[in-house]
Amino acid sequence: MSLLVLGLVLFLGIHSVSIVAPAWRDAQVERRGERVWKGMYALASLAGLVLLIHGYGVARQAPVLLYTPPPALRHVALLLMLPVFPLLFAAYLPGRIQRTAKHPMLLAVMFWATSHLLVNGTLADVFLFGAFLVWAVADWISVKHRAVPRSVPGARPGALNDVTALAGGVVVYAGFLWGAHIWLTGVSPFA
């Protein structure tokens, strides 16, 4: 469990710099340059991601059950997952979806984490998905209060981006339902 927690602290910690210390982040970018900052950010993110994935895998081998979700919540979780991939695509494809959602990636993380908390009741699940949910909500609130929001690089704005986000998101969602999820995690979303 300690590897999972360390990975979460590192991954979500580096992703929280703009939430808790935006002036420090800006000073680092100015002092080191944007490319160096992004390189350090990427390395810390990757290290945290590797640790949390490995730590989660280790924690799943000796699960500590906190609650047993009712089987009917699987249907709710599958429904909550439906907008996740289109929202992720929309984060980089400016259009009506992005404008309406305002922060589609954060919204996608909230849907993803909530759906997984509904159907997974171990301590490792609560740590992993609960931490991501808390982080996404905190970042959502923080983004609303930042003086100048940072733009996400992406395609040129247009209606075709919405179609691409929806179609691509549904295709990826179907791929996860019909094989990718079990291949990546060893768990069927229908189990």
N, C-alpha and C positions, 0 to 999 in steps of 0.2 A: 504494500500500500504506500510505502514511503516514496518509491519511484514514481508512482502515479501523482502523488501530491507534489513532489519536486517538479515533475514535468508540467503540472498545471500552474504552479507558481511561476516557473520560467516562461512558459508559453503565454499565459494570460497576463503575467506581469509585464512583459515587453509590450504586449498589446494594450496595456493600461497606462502607458507613459503619457499619452495624450489626454487621458482622463485625470490623472492625479498630478502630473507635472508638465503641463504643456510648455511653460517657459523654459524649463530645463531641456526638454526635447528640442525646442527651437534653438537654444544656445548650443547644443551638441551639433546640430546641423550646420549652424554658422561656423562653429569652431573647427569641425572635422570635414565639413563638406557633405552634401546630400548623398553622394555615392557611397562614401565610407559609412555614414550613418545607416543607410539602407542595407549595406553589406553586414554590418554588425547586427542590425535588426533581424535580417534574414537568418544569420547563423544562430542567434539566440532562439528565434522562433523554431528553427529546424531541430535544434538540440532539445528544446522543450517538447516538441511534438513527438520526437523519437522516444523520449523518456516517458511521456504520458501514455503513448500507445503500448510500449513495452510494459510499463507499470500496470496498466489496465489489464493486459493479458495475464500477467502474473497474479494479480488480485482476483481474476476470474477463476483461477485454479483452486482457490480456497475461499469460496464466496461466504460472506456474512449477510444473511437475509434480514432485511429490516421490515419489509412488507411483501405481501403476495397480492399482486394486482389481479383484479377480476379479468377473466379471459375476454370479456366483451370490450375491454379498453383497447384491445388490439385493433379493432375496427376504427376507433377514434384516432389512435396513433397513425394508422395508415392514411386516414383522411387529413390529419394535421401535417403529414409529410408531403402531401400533394403539392402545396405551393413552394416548398423549400427550394427545389432546383430551379424553377422559373425565377424565383427571387434572386438566387445566386447569379444566374445569367443576367438578370436585369441590373445588377450592381455595375456591370461593365458594358451594358447596352442601353444607353440613355433613350428614354421614351416615356410614354404615359405611365407604364408600370413603375419606373424609377421615380418619376415625379410624384405619383400618388403614394407610394410606399415611403418616400423620403430617404430612408436608409435600408434598402432591400436586403443587404447582407446581414445586418443586425436582426432584422425581422426573420430572416431565414434561420439564423442561429436560435432565435427564441422558439420558433415552431419546432425545429429539430430537437432541441433540448427538452422541451415540454413533452413532445410525443414520446421520447425515450424514457422520461421519468414516469410516464403513465404505465409503461409496460415492463419496466425493469426495477426490481426492488432490492438490489443488493447494496451494500455500503459503497462499493466501488462505483456502481452506477450513479448513486446519489452524489458522490464526490465529483465524478466526471461531468455528468449532464447538469447537475445543480450548479457547479462552478461556471459552466458555460452560460447557463441561463442568467445567473446573477451578473456575470460580466457583461452580457449583451444588454440587459436592462440598464446597468450603470452607464455603459457607453452610450446607449440611446438617450438617456437623460443628459449626459455630458455634452453630446453633440449639439443638443438644442441650446446649450448655454455657451458654446464657444463663440468667440468674436468673429472669427473667419473660418468657416468650415473648409477642410482640405478636400479638394476634388479627387475623385477616383478616376485614373486614366481609363479611357474606354473608347468605344466607337463614336462616330458622329451621331448626334440625335436624329431619330426618325421612327416612323411607324413600323418599318420593317424590323427594327430592333425588338419591338414588343412581340411580333409574330415569332421571331427567332428565339426569344427568351421563353415564350410559352411552349413552342414546339420542341426546342432543345431540352427544356426542363422536363417536359412530360416523357420524352424519349429516355433521358437519363433516369428519371424516376422508375419507369418501366424496367429499365436495365437493372436497377437495384432490386426491384421486386422479384425479378425472374432470374437472379443469379449473382449479381455483383455483391449484394449484401452478405450472402452466405459465403461467397468466395473470400471476401475481405475479413469477415468477423467470425465465420463458422456458425452463425446463427441465422435461421430462416426468419424473415419477417412475418411469416404465416404460422410459425410454431406456437 
